[in-house]
Amino acid sequence: MTAAGFLEGRRLQMARGVLLQCIMGGYPPARFYGSDDGDLALNADPQQIHRLPWSAQPRALAICDADELSGENSRLSTRGQLKAVVARYAARGLAPVVATEMEFFVFAPNTDPTQPFQPPIGVDGRREDGHSAFSISSNNGLRPFFNEVYTCMAALGLPRDTFMHEMGVSQFEINLLHGDPLLLADQTFLFKHLLKEVALKHGLTVVCMAKPLAHTAGSSMHIHQSVVELGTGRNVFSNEAGEPTAMFRHFIGGQQAGMADFTALFAPNVNSYQRLCHPFASPNNACWSHDNRAAGLRIPASSPAARRVENRLPGADANPYLAIAASLAAGLHGIEQQLEPTPAIQGEFSVPESLSLPCTLHAALERLKRSQLAKELFGMEFIEGYIASKTMELTSFFDEITPWERRVLAAQA
């Protein structure tokens, strides 16, 4: 839209079906988004209008709500779903607080998708060899790229906590500061968009796939969650003596009750489950533990005021609005139903069958299809439309024969 049109308040409309567009560009049948495929109004959030600092020509980006023409948020909008979850907390005098940890890979351009990704050649003239995890000098070869990333983050008002090299070859992580869930989802979205755009300027490719490299750790989007009282800001997960509260237990119980049903919302792509095949780095379970990274729900070591629950299931490929909404909705369900969690686990452990999660996209979609909880919390229209779109993507994947199949199976009698 032109700047003049935007400033005049001209309404931008879009077909409802676009919210269910699959990643290949197609759409499920029109019955999933209203048989008429009528319009939605895109209404810009006045707090989320940004001049794009990396653009050579003046351009701006506005994050919008997708609203029905009657005025209410569309139930097909993941941002609208997150706003509805936050409103349900507010109705109980509560406010969730979240922070996201985003991992991503920086690669050289990959013009042939049949070939593996490679780390880029840095200003030092070398490709990283994978021995730089957690090194303070590990991104020196990419310093011009990261310097512009930092500059652009500041220009967009994206406060960063820590930035580090992760375990994978040319893999990095950023921790965003905790705050309002909608704000953090917006910031996570903006950060991923920023990374892609700045990388292109520097002749690089940033990849937020869950598992872009074989034999290498995948990329997560861990979600840290706490709940405070509206008005006082007191963390309701801790009592005056600094001990865990019943609400803390119930929140964990709700997370456990929803994780298997919501796996397809946290791990939305075929590739998501490649990451989950490596259980220590990416625990595919609904166990909970105090400071144990093998558990899907980890309670980090912290002061009572900072007591929180880390959901370690989502990958970097997850939709931040939907993943945060699903995680918080599960926690609120536990609070409302006063659900009790299983006993905490510590050390090395075997995952009980009752706490294991779907390990393929097909299994996750089948579980979501049977979930009454998902339909109650997100609505029949959203869940059925989401499943229809993801089923199209899964079918497209199965329409291709992989190099592994040709390499290993072609010679079999």
N, C-alpha and C positions, 0 to 999 in steps of 0.2 A: 504494500500500500504506500502511496506517496505520503510524505510528511504532512503536506497540506490537507490531504484527506483524513489522515489520522487526527490532526489537531482540530479539524472541523467537527470531529465526533461522528464521522460517517460509519455506519454499522457494517461490520464485516460478517458475512454469513457463510456457512459451510454445510455441506450435506452430512446428515447424521452418520451415514455409513463410513465416513472417513475415520471415525474413532475406532472402527473395527477392521481397518485395512491391515492386511497381513504384511509381513516383512518383505515378501516378494512383490507386493504391489496390488494383489488381487483382493477380492471381497467375498465374504460368505454370502449366502442367499439373503435377499432383502428382508425376509421375515425376521431376521435377527436384529434389525435396526429400524423397524417400522416399514411396512410394505411400500409406503409412498416415498421413502427415503427423503423426507422433508429436511428443511434447513435448521441449523443451530446458529445462535449468535455467538461470536467470539468477542468477549468483553475483557479488555486489558486490565490487569491488576495495576493500579497506579503506583504501587511500590516496586513493581518489577518491569520497568521500562528502562532499557539500558542502551546507551551509545556503545557501539562495538569498537573497542580500541584497536583491534587488529586489522580493521578494514581500511584499505587505502582511500576509498571514497566514503563520505559520511553515511553511515547506516545505523539503524537502531533495531533492537529486538524487544518485543513486548510479550511477556507471558500472559496468556489469556485463559479465562474460564470459558468452557463450552456450555452455554446455557440454552435451555429450551426457549422458544420464542415467547412462551408465557412467563418467563422470568426465572424459574428455578434451575438449579444446576442439573445438567444432564446426568442420568445414572450411568451412561456409557463413558463418562469422563473420569479418568483415574484421579485427576486433581480434585474433581468434585467428590469422588469417593473419600479421599483423604480429608477434605473439609467436613464431610458428614461424620466421620469417625471422631474428629476433634470436637465437633459440636456435641456429640454424645457424651464425651468426657465432661465438657463444660456444663451440661445439664445436671451432672452430679457434683458440681463444684470443684472439678479437677481439671488439670491441664497436663498433657503429656509433654515430655522434653526428650528430644532425640539428638543424636549425632551420628554421622555416617563416616565410615572409613572406606575410601575408594582406592582400589588397586588397578593398575593399567600397565600395558607394555608400550614401549616406544621402539618401532621397527623402521628399517629401511623401506622404501616403496616396494610394494609387492604387486607387480603388474600381471603376474601369472598365478591365479589362485590355486593351481595344481601343485605349486612349489611351496615349501615351508617358509614361514617368516624368518627373516634374519635381523640381527641387531644392526643398527646403523653404524656407519663410519663416523666417529666423532671428530672434533677439531684436533685431536691428538693423532689422527690418521689411522686409528685401529678400531676394530670391532670388539665389543666387550666379550669376554670369554666365560662369564658366569661366576667369577670369583669375587664379586663386589658387594655381596649382600650386606646391608647395614653399614657400609663404608662411608665415611664422611667425605671422601673424594670420588665416590663411585659415579657421579653424574657430571664430572668435570668435562668429559668428552662431549657432553650435550649442553654445556653451560649457556650458550646463546639462546637455545630453545627454552631452557628453564627460566632464564632471566626474563624473557618476554612473557612466559606463563605467569610469573610472580607479578609483573607489572600490570598485566591484564586482569589478574584477580583483584588487585587493589583498585583498579579503575571500575570494576563491576561491583565493588563492595563485598567481595568474598573473603572473609577472614579465615586464615588457615592456622591450624594449630601446629602440627608437625608434618614434615615432608621427608621421606626416606627412600632409599633403595630397598626393594624387597628381595625375596629369595630367587626369583626367576631371572633369566638373562634379560637385561635391559627392562626390568620390571620395577615399578615405583608405587608408592602409596602416599596418599594425603589423608590427614585427619581434619575434618571440618569441625569448627567449634559448635558445641551443643546449643540448642535453642528450640524455638517453635517448630513443630513438625512440618508445617506447610513451607515455612521459610527454608528449612534444611532440604526439603525435596526440591524446591526451586533452585537452591544453591548447588545441589548435586547435579541437577540437570544442566545448569549454566556452566558448571565446571567441565562436564564431559563435552559440551559443545565447544567451549573455549579450547580445550586440549586438541580436539580434531582440527579446528581452524588454524591455530597457531602452528601445529605440526606441519600442515600443508605449506605454510609460508616458509618453513625451514627445510622443506624437502624430506619430511619424515611422515611416518604413518603411526598414529596412536590407535591401539586396538583395545577395546573394552569387552572382548569376548571373555567368557568364563574360563576357557581353556584353549589358548591359541597354539601352544607348543606341547608336543608329546614329551613325556619324562620330565616335566617341569611343573612346578606348582601353578595352580590357576589363580585367577583374580577374583577377589571377593568384594562385597559391599556390606560389611558388617554394620548392624544397626544397634546403637546403644540407646537404651530406653529407661527413663524414670518417669514418675508421676508426682506432681506437686499440687498443693492446695491453691485454688484461685485466691488471690488477695494476699495470702501470707507467703507463698512461695515455698512452704515447708515440704520437704520430700516425704511423701506418705509411706515410703518403703522403710523408714526408720522411725522408731519411737523416741521419746525424750531421753531414754537411757542409751540410745544409740544402737538398740537391738532391732533385728528385722521384725516387721509387723505382719499381721495376718493378711493385709492387703498385698504385701510383697509376695507371700506364698500364693495367694489367689491369682496374682498376675502371672506368675510362673506356671501355675496349673492351667491357666487359659492358653498360654503359649504352647504348652505341651498338647492340649486338646486340639489346637488348630493347625499345628505344623504339618502333619501328614496331609490333611485336607487342602492346605494352602500351598503345598510344595510347588505346584505349577505356577503360582503367582510369584514365588521367590526365585524359581529356576525355570524361566519361561521358554528356553530354547533347547533343541537337541544337544547342542554343545554344552549346555549347563551341566549335564549329567556326566560328561567327561571329567569335569572338575570334581564332582562328588564321588568319583571312584577312588580318590585318595583321602581316606577318612581322617588322618591326623590334621592335615592342613585345612581340610574342608569337611567337617563332620556332618555326615548325612544321618543324623539321629535327633531325637527329641529329648535326650537326656539333659540334665542340668547339673552344674558343678560349680564349686568355688574355685575360680582361677585355673580351670583345666581346659586347654584348647582342643581337647578331643571331644568335648561335649558341644552339642548344637546350641545349647543355651549356657552361656558362661557368665558367672558373676565376677567381674574384675575386682581385684583388691583395691579398696578405696576407703575413704572416710565414710561415716554414716550419712553425712549430708549428700554424698555423691553416690550412694548405693544405687546400682542400676543393673539391668539385664541386657546382655549382649546377645543378639540373634545372629549366629554365625552362618546361617544357611544361605542367604541371598548372595548371588554372584554379581560381578561388575556389570553384567548384561541385564540385570533386573531393572524394571521401570521403578525409579525411586518413589514416585507417588504411590504406586500400587503396593510395593513391598513394605513401605512404612505403614500404609493404611492397613494391610493385612496383619502385620505384626501387632500394631496397637489395638486393632479390633479383637484379636485373639486374647490379648491381655485384659481388655475391658470385659470381655465375655467371662473370663475367669473371676474377675472382681465381682461382677453382677451375680454370677452363679455360685460364688464362694467355693471354687474348685480347689482342691488340694493337690499339690504336685507329688510325684513319686519321690522317694528318698534321693538326696543328692549323691552323686557318684564321685569318687576320687581315684587318682592313680590310673593304672591300666585297667580296662574293663571290657566286658563283652556287652553288646547292645541287646537288650531284651527285644523279642520280636514285636512286642506292643509299642515300642518306642522307635522302631525302624521306620524309615521313610521311603516313598517310591524312588526307584533308582533309574527310571527312564521317563522320558516325556510322555510316552503312551500311558504308562502306569499312573503317572501324576494326573493326567487329564481324566482318566477313568475314575480316580479317587475324587477329584474335584466334581465330576459329573454326579457322583452319588452323595455329595456332601449337602445335607440340609443346613448345616451351620453356615456354609459359604453363601447359600441362597438367602438365608435369613439376614446375614450381615451386609451383603452387597447387592441383593436383589436378583431375581430370576433373570431379568433382561441382561444384566451385565455378565453374569456367570455363563449363561448359555451363549451369548455373543462371543465372549472370550474363548470359550471352548471351541466354538465353530471356527474362529480365526486361527487358533493354534493347531487345530486338526488339519486345516489347509496347509500350514507350514510343515507339519509332520508328514503329510502325504507327499508334498513336494520333495522332501528329503528322501523318502523311500523310492521316489522315481529315478534317483541317481544311483549308479554303481560306483563304489569307492575304490581308490587305488589299492587298499588292503585286500578287497575281494578279488581284484584282478591278479594281484601279486601272489596271494596265498591259495586261492581256490581254483584258479584256472587250470593248474596242472593236475588237479585231483581226478581220479578215474570215476 
